[in-house]
Amino acid sequence: MKKYQPTCALWRGDPPGFDRSQLPEVDQKITAFFRHHLLP
């Protein structure tokens, strides 16, 4: 019998150890990269 763990991480498909608190900083770095390389 499978053991199910009803956690938000499993519902979102996050792998073990994934930390969503780092996402805003990553988003800023991605945005800065595209602004630097794509905008005139």
Rosetta blueprint (number, residue, H / E / L):
1 M L
2 K L
3 K L
4 Y L
5 Q L
6 P L
7 T L
8 C H
9 A H
10 L H
11 W H
12 R H
13 G L
14 D L
15 P L
16 P L
17 G L
18 F L
19 D L
20 R H
21 S H
22 Q H
23 L H
24 P H
25 E H
26 V H
27 D H
28 Q H
29 K H
30 I H
31 T H
32 A H
33 F H
34 F H
35 R H
36 H H
37 H H
38 L H
39 L L
40 P L
